[in-house]
Amino acid sequence: MSDDKLMKAFINPLQFLEIDEPWASYHKSPLDADAILKFMCTPGVASDIQSLVNRYQEISKEKKRLNIAPAEDRILEKLIWPLRHSKASYMVGNFLGTISLCGMVAEMVAILLFEISDFQINHRKMTNKDENSVFGSSFEKLGQHRRVEILHVYNIIDDTIKDAFDLVRTKRNRYLHLWSQDYAALPVDAVAVYNATVTIVIRAIGQDFKDGRIILNPALVKYLEKSGIYEPEKEGE
């Protein structure tokens, strides 16, 4: 009796054979957009255009839409483009990528909210030394749970935004840190995390409308003024 056993396996799971040598030269497979999309999509996830569009529509059902983003480099690099990439990740079936990037954006928003808020001690703005004395470390180096608790206690964020922060953090931690976490609800959770993150980013930026104009978060406006991105409207404009 043979002791041989069979195992199902993916062969070359990380290779893009249409590009990698020597396979590319030997097989001469056509390289086109369909081949690229197939590689970008999670194996087993449809890569045709309609499927990509369908997944875009699944994740584009935010209760609030981010209508404007200041063209300040750090805001774009730390918040906006990662959030856009998280949406694109969902389109190609990379639901873990969606959750991971949203977790990063939520952390950056918490730090930004602290930076632009007037945290004081003894009627003066907190220094790095004060942060270490009061919080145990600089705010930036705290864990996300602690950051959000501080923002909430100081009334920088309300209960709704705190709940959004907590949803992103808890779901991210489950999927990124627990081997036992199954993926049955992964797509649904990815959408929930994305929507919560959009809500958080909108809270930081602000986009209230008044008299046909968009009103940004006043604390962010001060930050943008220092960056030279926001300038008062000139007379006659």
C-alpha positions, -999 to 999 in steps of 0.1 A, spaced: 0 0 0 14 34 -10 20 60 16 19 88 -10 -5 116 -2 -20 144 -23 -22 181 -14 -40 208 -32 -16 237 -39 -11 269 -58 20 268 -81 40 300 -82 13 320 -63 34 352 -62 45 352 -98 31 373 -127 40 347 -154 32 370 -184 61 392 -171 85 369 -152 113 353 -171 119 326 -183 82 319 -185 74 351 -204 98 344 -233 90 307 -234 52 310 -234 49 344 -250 16 350 -234 -2 383 -245 2 411 -219 -29 433 -218 -51 451 -192 -71 419 -186 -39 400 -176 -28 428 -153 -63 430 -136 -63 392 -132 -30 394 -113 -41 423 -92 -73 406 -81 -74 381 -53 -74 345 -68 -109 333 -71 -123 369 -74 -137 379 -108 -114 404 -126 -137 415 -154 -147 451 -157 -183 447 -146 -172 428 -115 -148 457 -106 -175 482 -112 -199 462 -90 -174 461 -61 -168 498 -65 -205 504 -62 -207 481 -31 -182 502 -12 -194 536 -25 -225 538 -3 -211 561 23 -237 579 44 -214 609 40 -193 617 10 -159 634 13 -165 663 -11 -133 682 -7 -97 676 5 -72 704 11 -42 700 -13 -17 699 15 10 672 10 8 655 44 -30 654 44 -30 639 9 -3 614 17 -15 603 51 -53 605 47 -67 610 12 -46 588 -11 -45 558 14 -83 561 17 -86 561 -21 -62 531 -23 -84 513 3 -113 517 -20 -93 504 -50 -82 474 -28 -119 465 -23 -124 467 -61 -98 440 -67 -109 418 -38 -81 428 -14 -105 433 15 -77 429 40 -59 458 22 -90 479 26 -92 473 64 -54 477 69 -52 511 50 -83 524 68 -67 515 101 -37 535 92 -58 565 81 -78 564 114 -45 565 133 -33 595 113 -66 613 118 -63 608 156 -28 623 156 -39 652 133 -68 660 156 -44 662 185 -20 684 165 -45 709 154 -64 711 188 -55 735 216 -44 710 242 -34 730 273 -20 725 307 -18 753 333 -33 777 307 -5 771 281 -1 748 252 12 713 260 48 706 252 63 672 243 75 670 279 40 677 291 26 649 269 52 624 283 43 635 319 5 634 315 0 606 289 31 585 296 46 592 262 41 616 233 5 614 220 18 602 186 35 571 202 4 561 222 -17 532 212 -48 540 191 -73 531 219 -56 555 243 -54 583 217 -91 580 210 -99 580 247 -79 612 252 -96 629 223 -130 619 237 -123 630 272 -111 664 260 -143 667 239 -124 669 206 -146 641 193 -182 631 202 -196 597 209 -204 591 172 -169 597 161 -155 577 190 -177 548 179 -164 551 144 -128 551 156 -135 521 178 -151 501 150 -121 506 127 -96 497 154 -114 466 167 -121 451 133 -86 459 121 -70 442 151 -91 411 147 -82 406 110 -46 417 112 -36 401 145 -57 370 151 -49 337 133 -83 324 145 -103 351 128 -122 337 99 -130 356 67 -167 348 62 -177 384 70 -145 400 56 -161 419 26 -190 432 48 -166 443 75 -143 460 49 -172 482 38 -181 490 74 -146 500 82 -142 521 50 -175 540 58 -164 546 94 -130 559 82 -147 583 57 -167 596 86 -136 601 107 -118 620 79 -148 642 73 -147 651 110 -111 662 108 -115 682 76 -150 695 81 -173 703 51 -203 722 63 -221 743 37 -232 779 43 -243 805 17 -229 783 -11 -195 779 5 -178 750 21 -168 757 57 -138 737 69 -129 727 105 -116 760 120 -88 741 138 -77 726 105 -79 761 88 -52 773 113 -31 743 104 -35 751 67 -27 787 72 7 778 88 13 755 58 5 782 33 -23 762 18 -51 784 30 -52 821 24 -79 847 31 -99 857 1 -87 890 -14 -109 920 -18 -130 918 -50 -124 880 -56 
